[in-house]
Amino acid sequence: MFLENFNNDIFSERLKSLRMSKNLTLDKLAKEFNSTKGTFSNLENAKKNPSVDMILSIANYFDVSVDYLLGRTDNSEITKAAHSKDDNDVAVDNDIATLKRLSKEKNEKKEK
């Protein structure tokens, strides 16, 4: 697992809720990601942890923050500034920074 405190149950629930809110089947969602129905079924049933790349891709696809997917906030909306074309890279950079920081915290806890 890439994050010690990663709550797969929250991620799984939110992924399923987002998929259903867009009226997507597992098959359709898998095709959007060039993946398989089984992969997304495993993610939604908390049988598999997503990769960092998958989390970023899902957040981008559903237009939600990584913090929302990870259960660090209940607000699914990205700030208005993050939607502008010039600031989109800033939003992605912030999500990547969050994931790196959480991963670093996990590694530091392991070393203790």
ChimeraX attribute file (.defattr): number of C-alpha atoms within 10 A of each C-alpha:
attribute: neighborCount
match mode: 1-to-1
recipient: residues
	/A:1	10
	/A:2	15
	/A:3	16
	/A:4	13
	/A:5	12
	/A:6	17
	/A:7	15
	/A:8	20
	/A:9	17
	/A:10	17
	/A:11	23
	/A:12	24
	/A:13	17
	/A:14	18
	/A:15	21
	/A:16	19
	/A:17	13
	/A:18	19
	/A:19	17
	/A:20	12
	/A:21	10
	/A:22	10
	/A:23	11
	/A:24	13
	/A:25	13
	/A:26	19
	/A:27	14
	/A:28	15
	/A:29	17
	/A:30	17
	/A:31	12
	/A:32	11
	/A:33	13
	/A:34	9
	/A:35	13
	/A:36	15
	/A:37	16
	/A:38	12
	/A:39	16
	/A:40	22
	/A:41	17
	/A:42	14
	/A:43	20
	/A:44	23
	/A:45	17
	/A:46	17
	/A:47	14
	/A:48	15
	/A:49	22
	/A:50	20
	/A:51	11
	/A:52	15
	/A:53	10
	/A:54	12
	/A:55	22
	/A:56	19
	/A:57	14
	/A:58	19
	/A:59	22
	/A:60	14
	/A:61	11
	/A:62	14
	/A:63	14
	/A:64	18
	/A:65	25
	/A:66	27
	/A:67	18
	/A:68	18
	/A:69	25
	/A:70	20
	/A:71	18
	/A:72	13
	/A:73	12
	/A:74	10
	/A:75	12
	/A:76	18
	/A:77	12
	/A:78	16
	/A:79	11
	/A:80	8
	/A:81	12
	/A:82	17
	/A:83	14
	/A:84	12
	/A:85	9
	/A:86	10
	/A:87	13
	/A:88	13
	/A:89	13
	/A:90	15
	/A:91	20
	/A:92	17
	/A:93	12
	/A:94	15
	/A:95	18
	/A:96	17
	/A:97	12
	/A:98	14
	/A:99	20
	/A:100	14
	/A:101	12
	/A:102	17
	/A:103	18
	/A:104	14
	/A:105	14
	/A:106	16
	/A:107	14
	/A:108	10
	/A:109	10
	/A:110	9
	/A:111	6
	/A:112	5
